[in-house]
Amino acid sequence: MKELTLRQVEVVRAVMIAGTIQGAANLLNVSAPGISRLIKHTEDGLGIRLFERRAGVFVPAQEAHSIFAMLEQVHRRMDNLNAAVGALQKGHDFTLSFASAPSIAQFIAARVITGLRQRFPDLDIDLDILKIEETLDYLLLEQGEVVIMSSPLDNPAVESIPICEGRIVAIMPEGHELAEKSAVSIRDLIRYPFIGVDPDDPYGRTLARPFLDAGLSPRHAMRGRFAQTIVSLVRHGLGVAVIDEFSVAEVYMPGLVRRPLVEPAVITAWSVQKRGRQLSSFAEQTVHLFRRELAKARARETWDRAPD
């Protein structure tokens, strides 16, 4: 016994609604001969007559009335299915939970969420800002799908994937004498009150690396835990600092001057997830957007103009 395909259901219903082959072709935006052939092929394959031809009009055959009633049910269910798929494509009835380190969340996360909202306008988004010691519980307890960090997580229960490498840069308040330079050495920076992050913190250890590589040990006039704190203290004229470029990725940052370091120094952004967990398509898109936005920030020259 031959079975109807979904395409045949669609064509038979179109002929039933339009009453003519040409009308059905117009509904489906295809050629009339193709519709005519498919109707004949369907009737021959089923061994029953679906339509009676009356003066060029196709009328459902008496014996096929029960079939047409079921075809209409199938079509309604397909409409419902397509509506559900369409809603899912927009993110309807789904909550995407992910987290970011404060340094990356400052500017990059907002750009990522903008991209997500453009593609999935109905998606419910839950963004957490985490310290590195909070990340493991967040992922293992499945409070969120992925965390974007400035350090990898050394634990076999999670997987850390590098997604972008950025520069460590020097920052100073506007009007500072180091702002006269087009690039700043770490040896220049340590001559001034220096603001940093505890080197025992993974982020602080990364920021301290260029000094340690040069055999220097910077003395902190004051310390902050997060990049935003460092930026605020520098803006208020309390000292100078080094920081990852993602934390100062805004084009215009009044009160702050950014300069490249003479010594090469880099930081890596990582995507961290529970090992073995399959990310949702929304989370995969989130990681893709972080990769893209971090790379754009890396490529963009945001150095503030040095005096001529």
C-alpha positions in Angstrom: 0.0 0.0 0.0 1.5 3.3 -1.0 1.7 6.1 1.6 1.2 9.8 1.2 4.2 12.1 1.6 4.0 15.5 3.3 4.5 17.1 -0.1 1.6 15.2 -1.6 -0.6 16.2 1.4 0.4 19.9 0.8 -0.4 19.7 -3.0 -3.7 17.8 -2.5 -4.9 20.3 0.0 -3.9 23.2 -2.2 -6.0 21.8 -5.1 -8.9 21.2 -2.7 -8.8 24.8 -1.6 -8.1 26.5 -5.0 -10.4 24.2 -7.0 -8.1 24.3 -10.0 -4.6 23.2 -10.9 -3.5 26.7 -11.7 -4.9 28.1 -8.5 -3.0 25.4 -6.5 0.2 26.2 -8.4 -0.3 29.9 -7.5 -0.8 29.0 -3.8 2.4 27.0 -3.7 4.3 29.2 -6.1 5.2 26.3 -8.4 4.3 25.4 -12.0 0.8 24.1 -12.9 2.1 21.1 -14.9 4.1 19.9 -11.9 0.9 20.0 -9.8 -1.1 18.2 -12.4 1.5 15.4 -12.6 1.8 15.0 -8.9 -2.0 14.7 -8.5 -2.2 12.0 -11.2 0.8 10.2 -9.7 -0.8 10.3 -6.2 -4.2 9.0 -7.4 -2.5 6.2 -9.4 -0.3 5.3 -6.5 -3.2 5.2 -4.0 -5.5 3.4 -6.5 -8.3 5.8 -5.6 -9.8 8.9 -7.2 -9.3 12.0 -5.1 -11.0 14.6 -7.3 -13.8 14.8 -9.8 -13.3 17.2 -12.7 -16.3 19.3 -13.4 -15.9 22.0 -16.1 -12.3 22.5 -15.2 -12.9 22.6 -11.5 -11.5 20.0 -9.2 -14.1 18.8 -6.6 -13.3 16.3 -3.9 -14.6 12.9 -4.9 -17.4 11.5 -2.8 -15.3 8.5 -1.7 -12.4 10.7 -0.6 -14.3 13.0 1.8 -12.9 11.2 4.9 -9.4 11.5 3.6 -9.7 15.2 3.1 -10.9 15.7 6.6 -7.8 13.9 7.9 -5.6 15.9 5.5 -6.9 19.1 7.1 -6.0 17.8 10.5 -2.5 16.9 9.3 -2.1 20.4 7.9 -3.2 22.1 11.1 -0.7 20.0 13.1 2.0 20.9 10.6 1.1 24.6 11.1 1.4 24.1 14.8 4.7 22.4 14.5 6.1 25.1 12.2 4.8 27.7 14.7 6.6 25.9 17.5 9.8 25.7 15.4 9.5 29.4 14.6 9.1 30.3 18.2 12.1 28.2 19.2 14.2 29.9 16.4 13.4 33.3 18.2 14.3 31.8 21.6 10.7 31.8 22.9 10.2 29.8 26.1 13.9 29.2 26.7 16.2 30.7 29.3 19.9 31.0 28.4 22.1 31.1 31.5 25.7 31.9 31.2 28.4 33.8 33.1 31.4 36.0 32.6 34.4 37.2 34.5 34.0 40.9 35.5 36.8 42.1 33.2 35.2 40.6 30.1 31.6 41.4 31.2 32.4 45.1 31.5 32.0 45.9 27.7 32.2 42.7 25.7 29.2 40.8 27.3 26.9 43.7 26.5 27.9 43.5 22.8 27.4 39.7 22.9 23.9 40.1 24.3 23.0 42.7 21.7 23.9 40.1 19.0 21.9 37.4 20.8 18.9 39.7 21.0 19.1 40.5 17.3 19.0 36.9 16.3 16.8 35.5 19.1 14.4 38.4 20.0 12.3 36.3 22.4 15.2 34.6 24.2 15.3 35.0 28.0 18.9 35.7 29.0 20.4 35.3 32.5 23.9 36.7 32.8 25.9 36.1 36.0 29.2 37.8 36.9 31.5 35.3 38.6 34.8 35.2 40.4 37.0 32.3 39.3 36.4 30.4 42.6 32.6 30.5 42.0 32.9 29.0 38.5 33.1 25.3 39.4 30.0 25.2 41.4 28.1 27.3 38.9 28.9 24.8 36.1 28.7 21.5 38.1 25.4 22.4 39.6 24.3 23.4 36.1 23.2 26.9 37.1 24.4 27.9 33.7 25.9 26.4 30.6 29.1 28.2 30.0 31.4 30.8 31.7 33.8 33.2 29.8 36.9 33.6 32.0 40.2 35.3 31.8 41.9 32.2 33.3 41.4 28.5 32.6 39.9 26.3 35.3 42.2 23.5 36.4 39.7 20.7 37.2 39.0 17.5 35.3 35.2 18.0 35.7 35.3 21.0 33.3 36.7 21.8 30.0 38.5 25.1 29.3 38.8 26.2 25.6 40.8 29.3 24.6 38.7 31.6 22.4 40.8 34.8 22.1 44.2 36.3 23.0 44.4 39.9 24.0 47.0 42.4 25.1 47.8 43.8 28.5 47.9 47.5 28.3 49.0 50.4 30.6 46.4 52.9 31.9 46.8 56.2 33.6 44.7 59.2 34.5 44.3 62.0 32.0 47.1 64.6 32.3 49.6 62.1 33.7 53.1 62.6 32.4 53.3 59.1 31.1 50.4 60.0 28.8 52.9 62.0 26.8 54.4 58.7 25.6 53.1 56.7 22.7 54.0 53.4 24.5 54.9 52.8 28.1 57.4 50.5 29.6 56.7 48.6 32.8 59.9 50.2 34.2 58.2 53.6 33.7 55.1 52.4 35.5 56.8 51.2 38.7 58.1 54.7 39.3 54.6 55.9 40.2 51.9 54.8 42.7 50.9 51.5 41.2 47.4 49.9 41.5 47.1 46.2 41.0 45.4 42.9 41.8 46.8 40.4 44.3 49.3 38.2 42.4 47.9 35.2 44.2 44.7 35.7 42.2 44.8 34.1 38.8 43.9 37.4 37.1 46.4 39.3 39.2 49.1 36.7 38.4 48.5 37.3 34.6 48.8 41.1 35.1 52.0 40.7 37.1 53.7 38.4 34.5 55.4 41.1 32.4 57.0 42.5 35.6 58.1 39.1 36.8 59.5 38.3 33.3 61.6 41.4 33.6 62.8 40.5 37.1 60.7 43.2 38.7 58.4 43.0 41.6 55.9 45.9 41.6 54.8 47.3 44.9 51.2 48.1 45.0 50.2 51.4 46.5 46.7 49.9 46.6 44.9 46.8 45.3 41.5 46.0 43.9 39.9 42.7 43.1 38.2 43.5 39.8 39.2 45.3 36.6 36.4 47.8 37.1 37.8 48.8 40.5 41.3 49.3 39.0 39.9 51.4 36.2 38.0 53.6 38.7 41.0 54.1 41.0 43.1 55.1 38.1 40.5 57.5 36.7 40.4 59.2 40.1 44.1 59.9 39.8 45.2 57.5 42.5 47.9 55.8 40.4 48.7 53.9 37.3 48.1 50.2 36.4 48.2 47.5 33.8 45.0 45.8 32.7 43.7 43.5 30.0 42.5 45.5 26.9 39.0 43.9 27.0 38.3 45.7 30.3 38.9 49.1 28.6 37.4 48.2 25.2 35.1 51.2 25.0 36.0 53.7 22.3 35.7 56.7 24.6 36.7 56.5 28.3 36.8 60.0 29.8 39.4 60.4 32.6 41.5 57.5 31.4 44.4 57.2 29.0 45.4 53.8 27.5 48.8 53.1 26.1 50.4 49.9 24.7 53.2 48.4 26.7 56.7 48.4 25.3 57.1 44.8 26.6 54.8 42.3 24.9 52.3 40.8 27.4 49.1 38.9 26.6 46.0 37.5 28.3 43.8 34.7 27.0 40.0 34.6 27.3 38.6 31.1 27.9 35.2 29.4 27.4 34.6 27.0 30.3 31.9 24.4 30.4 31.0 21.2 32.3 32.9 18.3 30.7 30.5 16.1 28.6 27.6 18.6 28.7 26.2 19.4 25.2 25.6 23.1 25.0 22.3 24.4 23.7 22.4 26.0 20.2 21.9 29.3 22.1 24.9 28.8 24.3 27.0 27.7 21.2 26.0 31.0 19.5 26.9 32.9 22.7 30.5 31.4 22.6 30.7 32.2 18.9 29.7 35.8 19.6 32.2 36.2 22.5 34.9 34.9 20.2 33.9 37.4 17.5 33.5 40.4 19.8 36.8 39.7 21.6 38.6 39.4 18.3 37.0 42.7 17.2 38.2 44.4 20.4 41.6 42.9 19.8 41.8 44.2 16.3 40.4 47.7 17.1 43.0 50.3 17.9 41.5 52.0 21.0 44.7 53.8 22.1 44.0 57.4 23.1 45.7 59.9 20.9 49.1 60.9 22.3 50.1 64.6 22.1 52.0 65.5 18.9 
